[in-house]
């Protein structure tokens, strides 16, 4: 069952403060299929997909959208309000210095797995320090 979150980041993320994230629940994990970010400013920055290993500093809850009749179980969060626990960076890109410049990560047949558990998540961080406000979406299956 496919689901998504989307929006404009509420913070300019850092190397330990995700711009947005998706977490598993006590009963559900996820297979991320696609993550996209797009610059809303004219300043270049780096962005990375990171594993999150604790539910620390999660921002406001996002509205998860079902692409079919089953409601989503995993939970999306807007910009984190405190430093998170980064478990490692899987992919990193440079985002150009133009409004609308962006990148779409795709994750193949098996997806990028978020295991079952409320401490398990994936988010976008800014590995070089501080980033910019971005538009984004994240699509997953449960």
C-alpha angles and dihedrals in degrees: 000000000000125000138167147195125205140171148105116297116255093211139032096247127226137206089279102025113071119220089219136343148190123218134191121236132228089272105026140055129181144227108219112216103178141004123187133183130183128191117244094189139052095250122099121228142164123250132190141189108236136184112236116211103187136037092241125152096350111180128221116323117259127220108256113213123214117219090199138020098289115089118235117256103189118083130234124205134198121227113332116248097209136029113287133214106259113204097188143307118260103179135012134187141172116244114211127244096255135091107260095022107135152137138237119210117201124192110205131225100332098033126213103302125225106193123225111277138085093249093058117093149137126223144163115256133178104238095191096057119270129016142189136267109275141189111232150170134194124195125194146163127227 
